[in-house]
C-alpha cells in the first residue's frame, strides 16, 4: 500500500490564497525553492483537481521553470466532472469517484501519491481517512478579509500527530502531521 501526502500552502489564518496575494504569498526564498525542487524530483503520482491542473498546465512559457518541467514529466491524475481531456503530458482525467479511485491507486500504484493544492480534493481525501501525511506550508502573514479559499472550512475533525517541522528561509514554517485515527479530545 502506497502513502498519500497532501501538501497545502496557507497563511497563518488558514487561507490558501488572498485576493491581493502574489504567488507563495510573496515569501518565496531559496530554501522554499530547494524544498519544492526536492519534492518534485521524488517518484510520485500526482493527484490534482481541475482548477489546480488548469493553473499549472496553463502557466505561460516565461513562468515555466525546471520544477514545472519535472512536474510535466510525472504521472498525474486530474479529478473532474467537467474536464474532457488533458493537454499536459502524462496526465489522465478521471471522472470516477475520488475516494474510490484514490483508494484503488494507493493499493495499486508503484510510487507514493501526492496531492498539491487542489483544496476540494484535499478536503475530501482528509475526510475519507485516506491521507497518510498532511503537510502544511504556513506563510508568516494574516491574509484577513482578502482571504479566499479557507482550507479548513468543511474539513472533518481528526487527531493529528506531529511528525516533522522546520523553518524555511527563517520565516516559512513547514509542519508535517500524520492522522492518528483516534477521535479528537472532547469536553
Number of C-alpha atoms within 10 A of each C-alpha: 13 16 18 25 24 27 21 21 22 25 24 17 17 23 24 24 21 20 11 11 13 11 10 18 19 10 14 15 14 10 14 19 13 11 13 12 16 11 12 19 13 12 14 23 21 22 26 26 24 20 17 16 22 16 10 16 17 13 11 9 7 6 8 13 10 10 16 15 11 13 21 16 14 18 15 23 21 25 24 20 13 10 15 10 12 16 10 16 13 13 21 16 19 18 14 12 11 19 17 10 14 20 17 12 19 18 12 11 15 13 17 17 22 23 24 19 21 21 23 17 22 27 18 17 21 21 16 14 15 19 22 18 21 23 20 19 24 23 25 15 17 15 22 13 8 12 18 16 15 16 22 15 10 11 14 12 11 17 13 17 14 13 12 11 14 13 14 19 14 9 14 23 18 20 17 20 19 18 17 14 11 9 10 10 7 4 2
